Amino acid sequence: MHRVSFIIYTPKNKRIMSFQAYIDNIKTKTGKSPDDFRKLAESKGFILNGQINPENKATEITTWLKEEFGLGHGHAMAIYATFKGKTE
């Protein structure tokens, strides 16, 4: 598996945040794990038979995560990545 880091730019420095740090921050903010989000996505029809519903675009799913859970774009994309099978 490939290890991916996200780069977060701040006004005075550059900080690298690992995928796991994104997931940890999401859990702290929302109290929900990727599995919790997966179950919720299944109940909304975004995930069918363990796969992302091909009728839904990433934008629809990330918009739902942003609006319902107050996630930023990067954090919503991290959860979307877990729906696609990313674990690190």
Chimera marker file (.cmm) of the C-alpha trace (Angstrom):
<marker_set name="trace">
<marker id="1" x="0.000" y="0.000" z="0.000" r="1" g="1" b="0" radius="0.5"/>
<marker id="2" x="1.049" y="3.542" z="-0.602" r="1" g="1" b="0" radius="0.5"/>
<marker id="3" x="1.434" y="5.867" z="2.325" r="1" g="1" b="0" radius="0.5"/>
<marker id="4" x="0.021" y="9.307" z="1.622" r="1" g="1" b="0" radius="0.5"/>
<marker id="5" x="0.550" y="12.460" z="3.611" r="1" g="1" b="0" radius="0.5"/>
<marker id="6" x="-1.531" y="15.563" z="3.278" r="1" g="1" b="0" radius="0.5"/>
<marker id="7" x="0.200" y="18.931" z="3.394" r="1" g="1" b="0" radius="0.5"/>
<marker id="8" x="-1.511" y="21.610" z="5.429" r="1" g="1" b="0" radius="0.5"/>
<marker id="9" x="-0.274" y="25.136" z="4.775" r="1" g="1" b="0" radius="0.5"/>
<marker id="10" x="-0.358" y="27.637" z="7.574" r="1" g="1" b="0" radius="0.5"/>
<marker id="11" x="0.619" y="31.308" z="7.342" r="1" g="1" b="0" radius="0.5"/>
<marker id="12" x="4.071" y="30.886" z="8.884" r="1" g="1" b="0" radius="0.5"/>
<marker id="13" x="5.102" y="27.308" z="8.217" r="1" g="1" b="0" radius="0.5"/>
<marker id="14" x="4.372" y="24.111" z="6.398" r="1" g="1" b="0" radius="0.5"/>
<marker id="15" x="3.121" y="21.089" z="8.318" r="1" g="1" b="0" radius="0.5"/>
<marker id="16" x="2.640" y="17.576" z="7.022" r="1" g="1" b="0" radius="0.5"/>
<marker id="17" x="-0.351" y="15.679" z="8.356" r="1" g="1" b="0" radius="0.5"/>
<marker id="18" x="-0.583" y="11.924" z="7.906" r="1" g="1" b="0" radius="0.5"/>
<marker id="19" x="-3.742" y="10.204" z="6.788" r="1" g="1" b="0" radius="0.5"/>
<marker id="20" x="-4.111" y="8.717" z="10.271" r="1" g="1" b="0" radius="0.5"/>
<marker id="21" x="-3.878" y="12.204" z="11.802" r="1" g="1" b="0" radius="0.5"/>
<marker id="22" x="-6.783" y="13.275" z="9.577" r="1" g="1" b="0" radius="0.5"/>
<marker id="23" x="-8.824" y="10.300" z="10.776" r="1" g="1" b="0" radius="0.5"/>
<marker id="24" x="-7.916" y="10.988" z="14.418" r="1" g="1" b="0" radius="0.5"/>
<marker id="25" x="-8.941" y="14.645" z="14.070" r="1" g="1" b="0" radius="0.5"/>
<marker id="26" x="-12.258" y="13.651" z="12.508" r="1" g="1" b="0" radius="0.5"/>
<marker id="27" x="-12.955" y="11.232" z="15.363" r="1" g="1" b="0" radius="0.5"/>
<marker id="28" x="-12.127" y="13.944" z="17.912" r="1" g="1" b="0" radius="0.5"/>
<marker id="29" x="-14.362" y="16.498" z="16.169" r="1" g="1" b="0" radius="0.5"/>
<marker id="30" x="-17.354" y="14.273" z="15.428" r="1" g="1" b="0" radius="0.5"/>
<marker id="31" x="-17.022" y="11.300" z="17.779" r="1" g="1" b="0" radius="0.5"/>
<marker id="32" x="-17.353" y="9.060" z="14.720" r="1" g="1" b="0" radius="0.5"/>
<marker id="33" x="-14.960" y="6.520" z="13.239" r="1" g="1" b="0" radius="0.5"/>
<marker id="34" x="-14.648" y="5.693" z="9.538" r="1" g="1" b="0" radius="0.5"/>
<marker id="35" x="-16.840" y="2.624" z="10.203" r="1" g="1" b="0" radius="0.5"/>
<marker id="36" x="-19.508" y="4.873" z="11.729" r="1" g="1" b="0" radius="0.5"/>
<marker id="37" x="-19.425" y="7.103" z="8.639" r="1" g="1" b="0" radius="0.5"/>
<marker id="38" x="-19.596" y="4.023" z="6.402" r="1" g="1" b="0" radius="0.5"/>
<marker id="39" x="-22.761" y="2.824" z="8.148" r="1" g="1" b="0" radius="0.5"/>
<marker id="40" x="-24.320" y="6.259" z="7.808" r="1" g="1" b="0" radius="0.5"/>
<marker id="41" x="-23.337" y="6.397" z="4.123" r="1" g="1" b="0" radius="0.5"/>
<marker id="42" x="-24.919" y="2.978" z="3.605" r="1" g="1" b="0" radius="0.5"/>
<marker id="43" x="-28.155" y="4.181" z="5.201" r="1" g="1" b="0" radius="0.5"/>
<marker id="44" x="-28.176" y="7.171" z="2.791" r="1" g="1" b="0" radius="0.5"/>
<marker id="45" x="-27.561" y="4.938" z="-0.218" r="1" g="1" b="0" radius="0.5"/>
<marker id="46" x="-24.062" y="6.260" z="-0.913" r="1" g="1" b="0" radius="0.5"/>
<marker id="47" x="-22.633" y="2.760" z="-0.382" r="1" g="1" b="0" radius="0.5"/>
<marker id="48" x="-24.219" y="-0.357" z="-1.846" r="1" g="1" b="0" radius="0.5"/>
<marker id="49" x="-22.915" y="-3.889" z="-1.335" r="1" g="1" b="0" radius="0.5"/>
<marker id="50" x="-19.776" y="-2.498" z="0.304" r="1" g="1" b="0" radius="0.5"/>
<marker id="51" x="-18.900" y="-0.237" z="-2.656" r="1" g="1" b="0" radius="0.5"/>
<marker id="52" x="-19.531" y="3.412" z="-3.409" r="1" g="1" b="0" radius="0.5"/>
<marker id="53" x="-22.792" y="3.666" z="-5.317" r="1" g="1" b="0" radius="0.5"/>
<marker id="54" x="-21.769" y="4.445" z="-8.914" r="1" g="1" b="0" radius="0.5"/>
<marker id="55" x="-24.725" y="6.824" z="-9.191" r="1" g="1" b="0" radius="0.5"/>
<marker id="56" x="-23.102" y="9.130" z="-6.602" r="1" g="1" b="0" radius="0.5"/>
<marker id="57" x="-20.167" y="11.392" z="-7.338" r="1" g="1" b="0" radius="0.5"/>
<marker id="58" x="-17.483" y="12.198" z="-4.780" r="1" g="1" b="0" radius="0.5"/>
<marker id="59" x="-18.821" y="15.755" z="-4.598" r="1" g="1" b="0" radius="0.5"/>
<marker id="60" x="-22.242" y="14.584" z="-3.409" r="1" g="1" b="0" radius="0.5"/>
<marker id="61" x="-20.703" y="12.505" z="-0.658" r="1" g="1" b="0" radius="0.5"/>
<marker id="62" x="-18.200" y="15.120" z="0.489" r="1" g="1" b="0" radius="0.5"/>
<marker id="63" x="-20.900" y="17.806" z="0.464" r="1" g="1" b="0" radius="0.5"/>
<marker id="64" x="-23.014" y="15.600" z="2.752" r="1" g="1" b="0" radius="0.5"/>
<marker id="65" x="-20.040" y="15.116" z="5.117" r="1" g="1" b="0" radius="0.5"/>
<marker id="66" x="-19.321" y="18.852" z="5.161" r="1" g="1" b="0" radius="0.5"/>
<marker id="67" x="-22.910" y="19.940" z="5.729" r="1" g="1" b="0" radius="0.5"/>
<marker id="68" x="-24.034" y="17.278" z="8.175" r="1" g="1" b="0" radius="0.5"/>
<marker id="69" x="-20.838" y="16.894" z="10.217" r="1" g="1" b="0" radius="0.5"/>
<marker id="70" x="-19.037" y="20.197" z="9.718" r="1" g="1" b="0" radius="0.5"/>
<marker id="71" x="-15.987" y="18.624" z="8.106" r="1" g="1" b="0" radius="0.5"/>
<marker id="72" x="-13.627" y="20.653" z="5.977" r="1" g="1" b="0" radius="0.5"/>
<marker id="73" x="-12.854" y="19.584" z="2.434" r="1" g="1" b="0" radius="0.5"/>
<marker id="74" x="-9.680" y="17.655" z="3.296" r="1" g="1" b="0" radius="0.5"/>
<marker id="75" x="-11.338" y="15.790" z="6.145" r="1" g="1" b="0" radius="0.5"/>
<marker id="76" x="-14.372" y="14.941" z="3.993" r="1" g="1" b="0" radius="0.5"/>
<marker id="77" x="-12.039" y="13.627" z="1.290" r="1" g="1" b="0" radius="0.5"/>
<marker id="78" x="-10.234" y="11.497" z="3.885" r="1" g="1" b="0" radius="0.5"/>
<marker id="79" x="-13.525" y="9.847" z="4.871" r="1" g="1" b="0" radius="0.5"/>
<marker id="80" x="-14.399" y="9.409" z="1.189" r="1" g="1" b="0" radius="0.5"/>
<marker id="81" x="-11.001" y="7.726" z="0.728" r="1" g="1" b="0" radius="0.5"/>
<marker id="82" x="-11.901" y="5.231" z="3.473" r="1" g="1" b="0" radius="0.5"/>
<marker id="83" x="-15.076" y="4.415" z="1.535" r="1" g="1" b="0" radius="0.5"/>
<marker id="84" x="-12.801" y="3.523" z="-1.390" r="1" g="1" b="0" radius="0.5"/>
<marker id="85" x="-10.745" y="1.211" z="0.845" r="1" g="1" b="0" radius="0.5"/>
<marker id="86" x="-7.885" y="3.455" z="1.944" r="1" g="1" b="0" radius="0.5"/>
<marker id="87" x="-6.683" y="2.568" z="5.428" r="1" g="1" b="0" radius="0.5"/>
<marker id="88" x="-3.440" y="4.526" z="5.733" r="1" g="1" b="0" radius="0.5"/>
<link id1="1" id2="2" r="1" g="1" b="0" radius="0.2"/>
<link id1="2" id2="3" r="1" g="1" b="0" radius="0.2"/>
<link id1="3" id2="4" r="1" g="1" b="0" radius="0.2"/>
<link id1="4" id2="5" r="1" g="1" b="0" radius="0.2"/>
<link id1="5" id2="6" r="1" g="1" b="0" radius="0.2"/>
<link id1="6" id2="7" r="1" g="1" b="0" radius="0.2"/>
<link id1="7" id2="8" r="1" g="1" b="0" radius="0.2"/>
<link id1="8" id2="9" r="1" g="1" b="0" radius="0.2"/>
<link id1="9" id2="10" r="1" g="1" b="0" radius="0.2"/>
<link id1="10" id2="11" r="1" g="1" b="0" radius="0.2"/>
<link id1="11" id2="12" r="1" g="1" b="0" radius="0.2"/>
<link id1="12" id2="13" r="1" g="1" b="0" radius="0.2"/>
<link id1="13" id2="14" r="1" g="1" b="0" radius="0.2"/>
<link id1="14" id2="15" r="1" g="1" b="0" radius="0.2"/>
<link id1="15" id2="16" r="1" g="1" b="0" radius="0.2"/>
<link id1="16" id2="17" r="1" g="1" b="0" radius="0.2"/>
<link id1="17" id2="18" r="1" g="1" b="0" radius="0.2"/>
<link id1="18" id2="19" r="1" g="1" b="0" radius="0.2"/>
<link id1="19" id2="20" r="1" g="1" b="0" radius="0.2"/>
<link id1="20" id2="21" r="1" g="1" b="0" radius="0.2"/>
<link id1="21" id2="22" r="1" g="1" b="0" radius="0.2"/>
<link id1="22" id2="23" r="1" g="1" b="0" radius="0.2"/>
<link id1="23" id2="24" r="1" g="1" b="0" radius="0.2"/>
<link id1="24" id2="25" r="1" g="1" b="0" radius="0.2"/>
<link id1="25" id2="26" r="1" g="1" b="0" radius="0.2"/>
<link id1="26" id2="27" r="1" g="1" b="0" radius="0.2"/>
<link id1="27" id2="28" r="1" g="1" b="0" radius="0.2"/>
<link id1="28" id2="29" r="1" g="1" b="0" radius="0.2"/>
<link id1="29" id2="30" r="1" g="1" b="0" radius="0.2"/>
<link id1="30" id2="31" r="1" g="1" b="0" radius="0.2"/>
<link id1="31" id2="32" r="1" g="1" b="0" radius="0.2"/>
<link id1="32" id2="33" r="1" g="1" b="0" radius="0.2"/>
<link id1="33" id2="34" r="1" g="1" b="0" radius="0.2"/>
<link id1="34" id2="35" r="1" g="1" b="0" radius="0.2"/>
<link id1="35" id2="36" r="1" g="1" b="0" radius="0.2"/>
<link id1="36" id2="37" r="1" g="1" b="0" radius="0.2"/>
<link id1="37" id2="38" r="1" g="1" b="0" radius="0.2"/>
<link id1="38" id2="39" r="1" g="1" b="0" radius="0.2"/>
<link id1="39" id2="40" r="1" g="1" b="0" radius="0.2"/>
<link id1="40" id2="41" r="1" g="1" b="0" radius="0.2"/>
<link id1="41" id2="42" r="1" g="1" b="0" radius="0.2"/>
<link id1="42" id2="43" r="1" g="1" b="0" radius="0.2"/>
<link id1="43" id2="44" r="1" g="1" b="0" radius="0.2"/>
<link id1="44" id2="45" r="1" g="1" b="0" radius="0.2"/>
<link id1="45" id2="46" r="1" g="1" b="0" radius="0.2"/>
<link id1="46" id2="47" r="1" g="1" b="0" radius="0.2"/>
<link id1="47" id2="48" r="1" g="1" b="0" radius="0.2"/>
<link id1="48" id2="49" r="1" g="1" b="0" radius="0.2"/>
<link id1="49" id2="50" r="1" g="1" b="0" radius="0.2"/>
<link id1="50" id2="51" r="1" g="1" b="0" radius="0.2"/>
<link id1="51" id2="52" r="1" g="1" b="0" radius="0.2"/>
<link id1="52" id2="53" r="1" g="1" b="0" radius="0.2"/>
<link id1="53" id2="54" r="1" g="1" b="0" radius="0.2"/>
<link id1="54" id2="55" r="1" g="1" b="0" radius="0.2"/>
<link id1="55" id2="56" r="1" g="1" b="0" radius="0.2"/>
<link id1="56" id2="57" r="1" g="1" b="0" radius="0.2"/>
<link id1="57" id2="58" r="1" g="1" b="0" radius="0.2"/>
<link id1="58" id2="59" r="1" g="1" b="0" radius="0.2"/>
<link id1="59" id2="60" r="1" g="1" b="0" radius="0.2"/>
<link id1="60" id2="61" r="1" g="1" b="0" radius="0.2"/>
<link id1="61" id2="62" r="1" g="1" b="0" radius="0.2"/>
<link id1="62" id2="63" r="1" g="1" b="0" radius="0.2"/>
<link id1="63" id2="64" r="1" g="1" b="0" radius="0.2"/>
<link id1="64" id2="65" r="1" g="1" b="0" radius="0.2"/>
<link id1="65" id2="66" r="1" g="1" b="0" radius="0.2"/>
<link id1="66" id2="67" r="1" g="1" b="0" radius="0.2"/>
<link id1="67" id2="68" r="1" g="1" b="0" radius="0.2"/>
<link id1="68" id2="69" r="1" g="1" b="0" radius="0.2"/>
<link id1="69" id2="70" r="1" g="1" b="0" radius="0.2"/>
<link id1="70" id2="71" r="1" g="1" b="0" radius="0.2"/>
<link id1="71" id2="72" r="1" g="1" b="0" radius="0.2"/>
<link id1="72" id2="73" r="1" g="1" b="0" radius="0.2"/>
<link id1="73" id2="74" r="1" g="1" b="0" radius="0.2"/>
<link id1="74" id2="75" r="1" g="1" b="0" radius="0.2"/>
<link id1="75" id2="76" r="1" g="1" b="0" radius="0.2"/>
<link id1="76" id2="77" r="1" g="1" b="0" radius="0.2"/>
<link id1="77" id2="78" r="1" g="1" b="0" radius="0.2"/>
<link id1="78" id2="79" r="1" g="1" b="0" radius="0.2"/>
<link id1="79" id2="80" r="1" g="1" b="0" radius="0.2"/>
<link id1="80" id2="81" r="1" g="1" b="0" radius="0.2"/>
<link id1="81" id2="82" r="1" g="1" b="0" radius="0.2"/>
<link id1="82" id2="83" r="1" g="1" b="0" radius="0.2"/>
<link id1="83" id2="84" r="1" g="1" b="0" radius="0.2"/>
<link id1="84" id2="85" r="1" g="1" b="0" radius="0.2"/>
<link id1="85" id2="86" r="1" g="1" b="0" radius="0.2"/>
<link id1="86" id2="87" r="1" g="1" b="0" radius="0.2"/>
<link id1="87" id2="88" r="1" g="1" b="0" radius="0.2"/>
</marker_set>
